[in-house]
């Protein structure tokens, strides 16, 4: 992943790319302890359109309209089948990329003392703030709690784990207090991520809902269990019940704060 971001940094359009999503919480903000094979990126379409992306290493690169898939060999045959040996760079032009700040991203292996003689890639990239990422994830969880479905397939339980970590590190509280940011995300989601029956304004005006019920909660538990079984958490991850209690606290705080304004 660090190699991929370094390649983007050198690309002609690199200065217009912003790294975001859960992987940015791990690699840049250092607030979550889980594996993620996807690199979410947003860019200024007017600036980046037509610029080529070139591979500069012996990595199998495939692309579709919005994604680059970098395939690599497994280091162990026992590696869980839940995680494909692929790094997916997901490009999109539906995010603002604001607010962001510069961060240096390095490979996890670069911090292993036994590997200190090896030079690993690193990249200086623009990264979406963790507070904006909080609201991106909170509004996504809000949609799931109402519609009981989620875009994409496996791994959607990561959003609730990430929200709990953002709460534990104080980022959620800062994001909730930033009312202009909250409303900006709601307005942006309304424009670009419309869902039938969902009013994103509800999520930032005192009616945020993060905890799903019934079969939706059961599906979330199944997905979270599969993630834990696959070893996607680097530290002892809390149980889903604890995560839901934390998300209920976030929900209450966010709604009470919104009603005060």
Secondary structure, DSSP 4 states (H G I P E B T S, - for coil): -HHHHHHHHHSTTGGGEEEEHHHHHHHTS----B---EEEEEE-HHHHTT------SS-EEEE-SSEEEEE---S-TTS-TTS-SEEEEEEESSS---SEEEEEEE-GGGG-GGGTTSPPPEEEEEEE-HHHHHHHHHHHHHHHHHHS--SSSTTTTHHHHHHHHHHHTTHHHHHHH-HHHHHHHHHHHHHHS--TT--HHHHHTT-------HHHHHHHHHHHHHHHHTT-BSS-PPPHHHHHHHHHHHHHHHHHHHHT-
